[in-house]
Amino acid sequence: MTLIATTPVQVPVAPPHVTLGDREWLLDCHCATPVVELLRHQGWDVSSDPYSNVHCSSPDQRVYVGFLPETKEAARGELWHIHVKDADDKVAWSETFGPGVPAQAVAGFFAALIDSPNRGCPCV
């Protein structure tokens, strides 16, 4: 069998390399704003309670995100709580992030989930 390319292959251009010593890594931002803005823009319900905790629910009510700085869980190092339910309304998986994780990193986590709306993984 002979394979013939019909269109030229475009190799992506790598961004300029920055040496790790010259990079300033994101180390702070422990507020809920980056995550809340992202989720609100995607149509999620966002509410807060009198204790400064923020609660977010996806439009289909199957994903819960809690920014819970004033809870006993936060005292144990669990600032962010994420719960994803399956079609039977059972928690399929959950994740927590501690206070040391910048809010922009948590927002990036959600951006990746929102960008992959299919249940299956394309590599399977």
C-alpha positions as YAML, in Angstrom:
chain: A
units: angstrom
residues:
- id: 1
  name: MET
  ca: [0.00, 0.00, 0.00]
- id: 2
  name: THR
  ca: [1.27, 3.45, -0.87]
- id: 3
  name: LEU
  ca: [0.17, 6.51, 1.09]
- id: 4
  name: ILE
  ca: [0.23, 9.86, -0.61]
- id: 5
  name: ALA
  ca: [-0.25, 13.11, 1.30]
- id: 6
  name: THR
  ca: [-2.88, 15.27, -0.32]
- id: 7
  name: THR
  ca: [-2.41, 18.29, 1.90]
- id: 8
  name: PRO
  ca: [0.81, 19.56, 3.39]
- id: 9
  name: VAL
  ca: [1.33, 18.91, 7.08]
- id: 10
  name: GLN
  ca: [1.43, 22.06, 9.17]
- id: 11
  name: VAL
  ca: [3.79, 21.77, 12.09]
- id: 12
  name: PRO
  ca: [2.72, 24.04, 14.95]
- id: 13
  name: VAL
  ca: [5.20, 26.72, 15.87]
- id: 14
  name: ALA
  ca: [6.37, 26.37, 19.42]
- id: 15
  name: PRO
  ca: [6.14, 29.49, 21.57]
- id: 16
  name: PRO
  ca: [9.44, 31.13, 22.43]
- id: 17
  name: HIS
  ca: [11.21, 29.15, 25.10]
- id: 18
  name: VAL
  ca: [11.45, 30.87, 28.45]
- id: 19
  name: THR
  ca: [14.00, 29.48, 30.82]
- id: 20
  name: LEU
  ca: [12.51, 28.39, 34.11]
- id: 21
  name: GLY
  ca: [14.80, 30.74, 35.99]
- id: 22
  name: ASP
  ca: [13.29, 33.71, 34.14]
- id: 23
  name: ARG
  ca: [9.67, 32.68, 34.64]
- id: 24
  name: GLU
  ca: [7.49, 33.97, 37.45]
- id: 25
  name: TRP
  ca: [5.15, 31.14, 38.41]
- id: 26
  name: LEU
  ca: [1.67, 31.93, 39.62]
- id: 27
  name: LEU
  ca: [1.79, 31.56, 43.39]
- id: 28
  name: ASP
  ca: [-1.11, 33.49, 44.80]
- id: 29
  name: CYS
  ca: [-4.69, 34.65, 44.22]
- id: 30
  name: HIS
  ca: [-6.76, 32.85, 46.74]
- id: 31
  name: CYS
  ca: [-10.09, 34.50, 46.00]
- id: 32
  name: ALA
  ca: [-13.01, 32.99, 44.11]
- id: 33
  name: THR
  ca: [-13.20, 35.68, 41.41]
- id: 34
  name: PRO
  ca: [-11.43, 33.94, 38.46]
- id: 35
  name: VAL
  ca: [-13.51, 30.78, 38.88]
- id: 36
  name: VAL
  ca: [-16.79, 32.59, 39.55]
- id: 37
  name: GLU
  ca: [-16.37, 34.86, 36.51]
- id: 38
  name: LEU
  ca: [-15.64, 31.88, 34.26]
- id: 39
  name: LEU
  ca: [-18.59, 29.84, 35.52]
- id: 40
  name: ARG
  ca: [-21.04, 32.75, 35.57]
- id: 41
  name: HIS
  ca: [-20.08, 33.51, 31.96]
- id: 42
  name: GLN
  ca: [-20.96, 29.87, 31.11]
- id: 43
  name: GLY
  ca: [-24.46, 30.26, 32.59]
- id: 44
  name: TRP
  ca: [-23.83, 28.65, 35.99]
- id: 45
  name: ASP
  ca: [-25.85, 29.65, 39.05]
- id: 46
  name: VAL
  ca: [-23.68, 31.46, 41.58]
- id: 47
  name: SER
  ca: [-24.67, 32.32, 45.14]
- id: 48
  name: SER
  ca: [-22.91, 33.19, 48.35]
- id: 49
  name: ASP
  ca: [-23.82, 32.70, 51.96]
- id: 50
  name: PRO
  ca: [-23.37, 35.00, 54.96]
- id: 51
  name: TYR
  ca: [-20.07, 33.29, 55.77]
- id: 52
  name: SER
  ca: [-18.30, 34.31, 52.51]
- id: 53
  name: ASN
  ca: [-18.64, 30.84, 51.00]
- id: 54
  name: VAL
  ca: [-19.50, 30.75, 47.29]
- id: 55
  name: HIS
  ca: [-21.61, 28.00, 45.71]
- id: 56
  name: CYS
  ca: [-21.87, 27.36, 41.95]
- id: 57
  name: SER
  ca: [-24.09, 24.92, 40.06]
- id: 58
  name: SER
  ca: [-23.88, 24.00, 36.40]
- id: 59
  name: PRO
  ca: [-26.91, 24.74, 34.20]
- id: 60
  name: ASP
  ca: [-27.88, 21.03, 34.29]
- id: 61
  name: GLN
  ca: [-27.35, 20.93, 38.10]
- id: 62
  name: ARG
  ca: [-24.94, 17.99, 37.77]
- id: 63
  name: VAL
  ca: [-21.78, 19.83, 38.80]
- id: 64
  name: TYR
  ca: [-21.30, 21.66, 42.09]
- id: 65
  name: VAL
  ca: [-18.37, 23.94, 42.86]
- id: 66
  name: GLY
  ca: [-17.90, 25.33, 46.33]
- id: 67
  name: PHE
  ca: [-15.38, 27.94, 47.43]
- id: 68
  name: LEU
  ca: [-15.63, 27.30, 51.15]
- id: 69
  name: PRO
  ca: [-13.14, 29.41, 53.13]
- id: 70
  name: GLU
  ca: [-15.28, 29.49, 56.26]
- id: 71
  name: THR
  ca: [-15.83, 25.80, 56.84]
- id: 72
  name: LYS
  ca: [-14.19, 23.06, 58.87]
- id: 73
  name: GLU
  ca: [-13.03, 21.53, 55.56]
- id: 74
  name: ALA
  ca: [-11.04, 24.68, 54.77]
- id: 75
  name: ALA
  ca: [-9.36, 24.40, 58.15]
- id: 76
  name: ARG
  ca: [-8.21, 20.92, 57.02]
- id: 77
  name: GLY
  ca: [-6.86, 22.35, 53.73]
- id: 78
  name: GLU
  ca: [-9.86, 21.84, 51.43]
- id: 79
  name: LEU
  ca: [-10.83, 25.26, 50.10]
- id: 80
  name: TRP
  ca: [-12.43, 24.25, 46.78]
- id: 81
  name: HIS
  ca: [-14.92, 21.37, 46.50]
- id: 82
  name: ILE
  ca: [-16.06, 19.95, 43.17]
- id: 83
  name: HIS
  ca: [-18.69, 17.21, 42.80]
- id: 84
  name: VAL
  ca: [-19.83, 15.79, 39.45]
- id: 85
  name: LYS
  ca: [-22.98, 13.66, 39.34]
- id: 86
  name: ASP
  ca: [-23.87, 11.00, 36.79]
- id: 87
  name: ALA
  ca: [-27.23, 10.65, 35.05]
- id: 88
  name: ASP
  ca: [-28.59, 8.79, 38.10]
- id: 89
  name: ASP
  ca: [-27.83, 11.78, 40.34]
- id: 90
  name: LYS
  ca: [-25.01, 9.93, 42.14]
- id: 91
  name: VAL
  ca: [-21.61, 11.53, 42.65]
- id: 92
  name: ALA
  ca: [-19.45, 10.16, 39.83]
- id: 93
  name: TRP
  ca: [-16.28, 11.88, 41.01]
- id: 94
  name: SER
  ca: [-15.15, 14.72, 43.20]
- id: 95
  name: GLU
  ca: [-12.04, 16.79, 43.72]
- id: 96
  name: THR
  ca: [-10.76, 19.31, 46.23]
- id: 97
  name: PHE
  ca: [-8.12, 21.99, 45.96]
- id: 98
  name: GLY
  ca: [-6.37, 23.50, 48.94]
- id: 99
  name: PRO
  ca: [-5.73, 27.15, 49.73]
- id: 100
  name: GLY
  ca: [-2.26, 26.95, 48.17]
- id: 101
  name: VAL
  ca: [-3.71, 26.38, 44.68]
- id: 102
  name: PRO
  ca: [-4.16, 29.72, 42.88]
- id: 103
  name: ALA
  ca: [-7.72, 30.47, 41.76]
- id: 104
  name: GLN
  ca: [-6.47, 30.86, 38.17]
- id: 105
  name: ALA
  ca: [-5.30, 27.21, 38.27]
- id: 106
  name: VAL
  ca: [-8.74, 26.11, 39.49]
- id: 107
  name: ALA
  ca: [-10.31, 28.21, 36.71]
- id: 108
  name: GLY
  ca: [-8.01, 26.48, 34.22]
- id: 109
  name: PHE
  ca: [-9.21, 23.12, 35.53]
- id: 110
  name: PHE
  ca: [-12.81, 24.15, 34.82]
- id: 111
  name: ALA
  ca: [-11.96, 25.66, 31.45]
- id: 112
  name: ALA
  ca: [-10.55, 22.27, 30.41]
- id: 113
  name: LEU
  ca: [-13.68, 20.45, 31.66]
- id: 114
  name: ILE
  ca: [-16.00, 22.89, 29.91]
- id: 115
  name: ASP
  ca: [-13.95, 22.59, 26.71]
- id: 116
  name: SER
  ca: [-14.48, 18.79, 26.75]
- id: 117
  name: PRO
  ca: [-18.27, 18.42, 26.88]
- id: 118
  name: ASN
  ca: [-18.33, 14.76, 25.81]
- id: 119
  name: ARG
  ca: [-18.50, 12.02, 28.38]
- id: 120
  name: GLY
  ca: [-15.93, 9.80, 26.68]
- id: 121
  name: CYS
  ca: [-12.24, 10.34, 26.35]
- id: 122
  name: PRO
  ca: [-11.10, 10.64, 22.71]
- id: 123
  name: CYS
  ca: [-8.06, 8.46, 23.42]
- id: 124
  name: VAL
  ca: [-10.14, 5.41, 24.39]
...
